[in-house]
Amino acid sequence: MPAGEAMRQRGFTYLILLFIVAIMGVMLAASATVWHTLAQRDKEHELLYAGHAFRRAIGLYYERTPAGSIKQYPKQLSDLLADKRQLVLARYLRKIYIDPLTASKQWGVVPGPDGTIMGVYSRSEATPIKTGNFEEADTSFAGKIRYQDWQFIYLPTAPTSAPVAPLPPPGAPSPVSGAPNKLPGTSK
């Protein structure tokens, strides 16, 4: 084999090797993007779990206000760890969860009446991946452009009772059938 031909073959092998390295770099970059997306989805799931736990704990704290007292929200998140208003110590959370998006125990708080806390939210300004298909309690999160907008708030439900209509006087037409209304113990 002449010397010039061997040099050309070495150059061709070097070119193929560079091409393979470039393809591997592109594949590595693509897999890093996929990994980042999966990691962010996992953090979103953790945020929803922690937010639901806070909302539930705030609700329990509010609803279990001792009898004879005005219902109130906690003044600080640590009140959810040990409710000293009760005769027997009540714990609504085992720990203050770490915000998975900021890696901090510092949550944004939604202020309630008299300086209390009625909800929490992440302080992250990142854009969420999930923008729809939320649970019923979280439907307000749909279309939000920052995690800060996902606020886990406890709002007490008003007692629901149907209005009671007064009974018609005896002998009046019944609202159901048009027949006279006969109450037990009346003779007519």
TIDO-291751 format. One record per residue (C-alpha): residue number from 1; residue in three letters; x, y, z. Coordinates in steps of 0.05 Angstrom, whole numbers, padded with zeros to 5 digits. Example, Ala and Ser with C-alpha at 12.3 -4.5 7.8 and 13.67 -1.06 7.14 Angstrom:
REM TIDO-291751
+------+------+--------+--------+--------+
! resi ! resn !      X !      Y !      Z !
+------+------+--------+--------+--------+
!    1 !  ALA !  00246 ! -00090 !  00156 !
!    2 !  SER !  00273 ! -00021 !  00143 !
+------+------+--------+--------+--------+
***
This chain:
REM TIDO-291751
+------+------+--------+--------+--------+
! resi ! resn !      X !      Y !      Z !
+------+------+--------+--------+--------+
!    1 !  MET !  00000 !  00000 !  00000 !
!    2 !  PRO !  00030 !  00067 ! -00019 !
!    3 !  ALA !  00042 !  00118 !  00037 !
!    4 !  GLY ! -00008 !  00169 !  00009 !
!    5 !  GLU ! -00066 !  00119 !  00010 !
!    6 !  ALA ! -00053 !  00100 !  00083 !
!    7 !  MET ! -00056 !  00174 !  00102 !
!    8 !  ARG ! -00123 !  00182 !  00067 !
!    9 !  GLN ! -00152 !  00122 !  00104 !
!   10 !  ARG ! -00129 !  00150 !  00171 !
!   11 !  GLY ! -00162 !  00216 !  00155 !
!   12 !  PHE ! -00227 !  00180 !  00136 !
!   13 !  THR ! -00227 !  00141 !  00202 !
!   14 !  TYR ! -00215 !  00205 !  00240 !
!   15 !  LEU ! -00274 !  00239 !  00205 !
!   16 !  ILE ! -00320 !  00180 !  00222 !
!   17 !  LEU ! -00297 !  00183 !  00295 !
!   18 !  LEU ! -00313 !  00258 !  00298 !
!   19 !  PHE ! -00382 !  00246 !  00268 !
!   20 !  ILE ! -00397 !  00192 !  00321 !
!   21 !  VAL ! -00375 !  00238 !  00378 !
!   22 !  ALA ! -00420 !  00293 !  00351 !
!   23 !  ILE ! -00480 !  00246 !  00347 !
!   24 !  MET ! -00467 !  00222 !  00418 !
!   25 !  GLY ! -00465 !  00295 !  00442 !
!   26 !  VAL ! -00532 !  00310 !  00410 !
!   27 !  MET ! -00563 !  00247 !  00441 !
!   28 !  LEU ! -00534 !  00265 !  00509 !
!   29 !  ALA ! -00564 !  00336 !  00504 !
!   30 !  ALA ! -00632 !  00307 !  00485 !
!   31 !  SER ! -00631 !  00258 !  00543 !
!   32 !  ALA ! -00612 !  00315 !  00591 !
!   33 !  THR ! -00674 !  00354 !  00568 !
!   34 !  VAL ! -00719 !  00294 !  00579 !
!   35 !  TRP ! -00687 !  00281 !  00648 !
!   36 !  HIS ! -00698 !  00355 !  00667 !
!   37 !  THR ! -00772 !  00351 !  00646 !
!   38 !  LEU ! -00782 !  00287 !  00686 !
!   39 !  ALA ! -00749 !  00317 !  00747 !
!   40 !  GLN ! -00794 !  00379 !  00743 !
!   41 !  ARG ! -00856 !  00336 !  00737 !
!   42 !  ASP ! -00834 !  00298 !  00798 !
!   43 !  LYS ! -00825 !  00364 !  00836 !
!   44 !  GLU ! -00894 !  00386 !  00814 !
!   45 !  HIS ! -00923 !  00322 !  00842 !
!   46 !  GLU ! -00887 !  00333 !  00908 !
!   47 !  LEU ! -00912 !  00406 !  00910 !
!   48 !  LEU ! -00984 !  00383 !  00901 !
!   49 !  TYR ! -00975 !  00331 !  00956 !
!   50 !  ALA ! -00945 !  00381 !  01005 !
!   51 !  GLY ! -00996 !  00435 !  00987 !
!   52 !  HIS ! -01054 !  00387 !  00999 !
!   53 !  ALA ! -01024 !  00367 !  01066 !
!   54 !  PHE ! -01019 !  00440 !  01087 !
!   55 !  ARG ! -01090 !  00455 !  01063 !
!   56 !  ARG ! -01118 !  00395 !  01101 !
!   57 !  ALA ! -01078 !  00413 !  01164 !
!   58 !  ILE ! -01101 !  00486 !  01163 !
!   59 !  GLY ! -01173 !  00461 !  01154 !
!   60 !  LEU ! -01167 !  00414 !  01213 !
!   61 !  TYR ! -01137 !  00469 !  01256 !
!   62 !  TYR ! -01194 !  00516 !  01237 !
!   63 !  GLU ! -01250 !  00465 !  01246 !
!   64 !  ARG ! -01224 !  00438 !  01312 !
!   65 !  THR ! -01224 !  00504 !  01347 !
!   66 !  PRO ! -01245 !  00490 !  01419 !
!   67 !  ALA ! -01319 !  00496 !  01434 !
!   68 !  GLY ! -01340 !  00565 !  01455 !
!   69 !  SER ! -01285 !  00599 !  01416 !
!   70 !  ILE ! -01288 !  00635 !  01350 !
!   71 !  LYS ! -01260 !  00592 !  01295 !
!   72 !  GLN ! -01191 !  00615 !  01275 !
!   73 !  TYR ! -01135 !  00599 !  01227 !
!   74 !  PRO ! -01064 !  00585 !  01253 !
!   75 !  LYS ! -01020 !  00645 !  01267 !
!   76 !  GLN ! -00958 !  00609 !  01241 !
!   77 !  LEU ! -00944 !  00544 !  01205 !
!   78 !  SER ! -00911 !  00514 !  01267 !
!   79 !  ASP ! -00980 !  00517 !  01301 !
!   80 !  LEU ! -00999 !  00459 !  01255 !
!   81 !  LEU ! -00945 !  00416 !  01287 !
!   82 !  ALA ! -00973 !  00424 !  01357 !
!   83 !  ASP ! -01042 !  00455 !  01371 !
!   84 !  LYS ! -01036 !  00478 !  01443 !
!   85 !  ARG ! -01108 !  00504 !  01444 !
!   86 !  GLN ! -01132 !  00434 !  01457 !
!   87 !  LEU ! -01133 !  00398 !  01524 !
!   88 !  VAL ! -01097 !  00340 !  01491 !
!   89 !  LEU ! -01041 !  00361 !  01444 !
!   90 !  ALA ! -01064 !  00356 !  01371 !
!   91 !  ARG ! -01016 !  00349 !  01312 !
!   92 !  TYR ! -01042 !  00364 !  01243 !
!   93 !  LEU ! -00974 !  00358 !  01208 !
!   94 !  ARG ! -00915 !  00316 !  01227 !
!   95 !  LYS ! -00866 !  00366 !  01198 !
!   96 !  ILE ! -00862 !  00430 !  01157 !
!   97 !  TYR ! -00852 !  00404 !  01087 !
!   98 !  ILE ! -00795 !  00430 !  01044 !
!   99 !  ASP ! -00818 !  00466 !  00982 !
!  100 !  PRO ! -00793 !  00418 !  00928 !
!  101 !  LEU ! -00783 !  00474 !  00877 !
!  102 !  THR ! -00742 !  00521 !  00921 !
!  103 !  ALA ! -00712 !  00468 !  00967 !
!  104 !  SER ! -00731 !  00512 !  01026 !
!  105 !  LYS ! -00779 !  00508 !  01086 !
!  106 !  GLN ! -00798 !  00580 !  01071 !
!  107 !  TRP ! -00868 !  00580 !  01040 !
!  108 !  GLY ! -00907 !  00639 !  01017 !
!  109 !  VAL ! -00968 !  00648 !  01061 !
!  110 !  VAL ! -01038 !  00671 !  01043 !
!  111 !  PRO ! -01059 !  00719 !  01099 !
!  112 !  GLY ! -01124 !  00706 !  01135 !
!  113 !  PRO ! -01163 !  00749 !  01184 !
!  114 !  ASP ! -01124 !  00780 !  01242 !
!  115 !  GLY ! -01055 !  00761 !  01216 !
!  116 !  THR ! -01070 !  00687 !  01211 !
!  117 !  ILE ! -01052 !  00639 !  01154 !
!  118 !  MET ! -01107 !  00610 !  01111 !
!  119 !  GLY ! -01062 !  00579 !  01057 !
!  120 !  VAL ! -00992 !  00569 !  01029 !
!  121 !  TYR ! -00958 !  00573 !  00961 !
!  122 !  SER ! -00889 !  00560 !  00932 !
!  123 !  ARG ! -00845 !  00620 !  00923 !
!  124 !  SER ! -00818 !  00592 !  00857 !
!  125 !  GLU ! -00827 !  00636 !  00797 !
!  126 !  ALA ! -00815 !  00579 !  00748 !
!  127 !  THR ! -00867 !  00561 !  00696 !
!  128 !  PRO ! -00907 !  00497 !  00711 !
!  129 !  ILE ! -00911 !  00440 !  00662 !
!  130 !  LYS ! -00980 !  00419 !  00686 !
!  131 !  THR ! -01032 !  00469 !  00664 !
!  132 !  GLY ! -01096 !  00430 !  00668 !
!  133 !  ASN ! -01131 !  00366 !  00690 !
!  134 !  PHE ! -01126 !  00383 !  00764 !
!  135 !  GLU ! -01166 !  00353 !  00821 !
!  136 !  GLU ! -01230 !  00388 !  00839 !
!  137 !  ALA ! -01199 !  00427 !  00897 !
!  138 !  ASP ! -01144 !  00453 !  00852 !
!  139 !  THR ! -01183 !  00473 !  00790 !
!  140 !  SER ! -01163 !  00546 !  00801 !
!  141 !  PHE ! -01091 !  00525 !  00783 !
!  142 !  ALA ! -01111 !  00513 !  00710 !
!  143 !  GLY ! -01075 !  00560 !  00663 !
!  144 !  LYS ! -01031 !  00592 !  00716 !
!  145 !  ILE ! -00964 !  00615 !  00689 !
!  146 !  ARG ! -00922 !  00610 !  00754 !
!  147 !  TYR ! -00919 !  00561 !  00812 !
!  148 !  GLN ! -00930 !  00622 !  00858 !
!  149 !  ASP ! -01000 !  00625 !  00831 !
!  150 !  TRP ! -01016 !  00555 !  00857 !
!  151 !  GLN ! -01045 !  00575 !  00925 !
!  152 !  PHE ! -01068 !  00519 !  00972 !
!  153 !  ILE ! -01121 !  00556 !  01012 !
!  154 !  TYR ! -01171 !  00528 !  01062 !
!  155 !  LEU ! -01239 !  00562 !  01056 !
!  156 !  PRO ! -01292 !  00538 !  01105 !
!  157 !  THR ! -01356 !  00514 !  01073 !
!  158 !  ALA ! -01419 !  00548 !  01094 !
!  159 !  PRO ! -01470 !  00501 !  01126 !
!  160 !  THR ! -01519 !  00479 !  01074 !
!  161 !  SER ! -01591 !  00474 !  01095 !
!  162 !  ALA ! -01651 !  00477 !  01049 !
!  163 !  PRO ! -01700 !  00532 !  01066 !
!  164 !  VAL ! -01759 !  00504 !  01103 !
!  165 !  ALA ! -01825 !  00524 !  01073 !
!  166 !  PRO ! -01882 !  00536 !  01122 !
!  167 !  LEU ! -01938 !  00486 !  01122 !
!  168 !  PRO ! -02002 !  00509 !  01088 !
!  169 !  PRO ! -02061 !  00520 !  01133 !
!  170 !  PRO ! -02109 !  00461 !  01142 !
!  171 !  GLY ! -02159 !  00455 !  01085 !
!  172 !  ALA ! -02115 !  00493 !  01035 !
!  173 !  PRO ! -02098 !  00458 !  00970 !
!  174 !  SER ! -02036 !  00413 !  00976 !
!  175 !  PRO ! -01978 !  00439 !  00934 !
!  176 !  VAL ! -01967 !  00368 !  00908 !
!  177 !  SER ! -02035 !  00343 !  00885 !
!  178 !  GLY ! -02083 !  00400 !  00893 !
!  179 !  ALA ! -02121 !  00359 !  00944 !
!  180 !  PRO ! -02139 !  00391 !  01011 !
!  181 !  ASN ! -02083 !  00388 !  01062 !
!  182 !  LYS ! -02105 !  00344 !  01120 !
!  183 !  LEU ! -02059 !  00345 !  01179 !
!  184 !  PRO ! -02061 !  00287 !  01227 !
!  185 !  GLY ! -02110 !  00300 !  01283 !
!  186 !  THR ! -02154 !  00348 !  01244 !
!  187 !  SER ! -02224 !  00331 !  01221 !
!  188 !  LYS ! -02249 !  00364 !  01158 !
+------+------+--------+--------+--------+
***
